[in-house]
Amino acid sequence: GMSGPFVGTPVASSWGQYRVDLWAVGKNSHLYHKYWDVPYLTDWEDMGGIFETAPQVVHQAPNRIDMLGHFGGDDAQYYYKYWDGSQWQPSVTEWFPKGGDFASAPALVSLGEGNLNFFGVSNDGQLKLQVYAGNNWQPSTTEWWSLGNTSNPYSDKDVFQVQDL
């Protein structure tokens, strides 16, 4: 059950026609989930975690849910959970640690079935990327590629310099 009202901004997602998933953080910092599979609306399900804001959610295919979130407090890692079509992995309330030293909520996008792209800004100002490409995490399940310093992105060259015609 709920521990008092929700905090933060809820998130809504959908994997297809007549299906809406709703995500909200409770006062106890757990993520809560309910879904509307028209006309059926479920009760709130406690998904665990220690959130200040709801995680990012994508659906790379019908009956598939991938979530990436930033735990609150001193923990600067991202955490991941997914619905495999029949159950939550690693479990309803547990989350996979994804490593990192992040200063902000993540960005998550899928380019289609079998693909996930996780982005985040680390505490040293680097834009980081982790990719799931079909059957493995790259560069690994807890390591991230650096895409450069977000505080001074054009230090090397003026990439938008227009040449004289």
Beta strands, then each sheet from edge to edge (+ up, - down):
strand 1: 6-16
strand 2: 19-26
strand 3: 31-37
strand 4: 40-41
strand 5: 45-46
strand 6: 56-58
strand 7: 65-70
strand 8: 78-83
strand 9: 88-89
strand 10: 96-97
strand 11: 107-109
strand 12: 115-121
strand 13: 126-133
strand 14: 137-138
strand 15: 145-149
sheet 1: 1+ 2- 3+ 4-
sheet 2: 1+ 2- 3+ 5-
sheet 3: 6+ 7- 8+ 9-
sheet 4: 6+ 7- 8+ 10-
sheet 5: 11+ 12- 13+ 14-
sheet 6: 11+ 12- 13+ 15-
end
